[in-house]
Amino acid sequence: MPTPSQEDNRHHRRSMCSELISVSFYDQQDSPVATTALLEDLSPRGGCLSLNVPLTVGLRVKLAGDGFSKEAEVRYCELGEYGYLAGIEFAAGHEWRREEWQPRHLLSLG
């Protein structure tokens, strides 16, 4: 879950979800890395990922799933109870639109 300071940075309501997606990026040695993450929440501007590897703040990542493809930047990453939680902000032109794609499990809170 986000800390209170992270919650203050959110300008759009988030929807809770549960969707496995692929996350790919280049590491510090410029080698490609791909891992799987759980997309836990989602808004038009970003979301929260749960994953087994830490992501560096500022890192550009590509997200992909069934009918879903976005680019984003990591805004925070912290060790959670079951792995790492990473907050991401979608790149310009990659904002999420409900009418284009919805996770199979989506709960709007408000």
Steps between C-alpha positions, in 0.01 A plus 500: 500500500624852431625718782307821582754712308454281192122520536524882488662478155201326349269724300264235365296237678656159478318178428610185677591216266686174478669437167829328418705703255850491355743775599811556291784747538877538464719451807805709598720297262252578217391135487131427437302366795149358497295398801138442595311733730155523649321821406325584828339834427449721200404854408518695174848629595661203675478199724667279756692182424589216733811314387799297620775737386563861604466774240706819506311828531503673162539174307303478174306175470280336239187326623318236298208269556211349314385800293707741712821681404628815672821683581554646845751643744558365851407762762569295814601148595502357849521161664154379592374200691515265197760662275546845353230759435572741219295805412505584131393801298402440138701685235328771297277338242483177701226596746256224592149523356235266634329483161823370339592231755381370835662245728295182547467585870424869548329672793429873476491670839289807446 
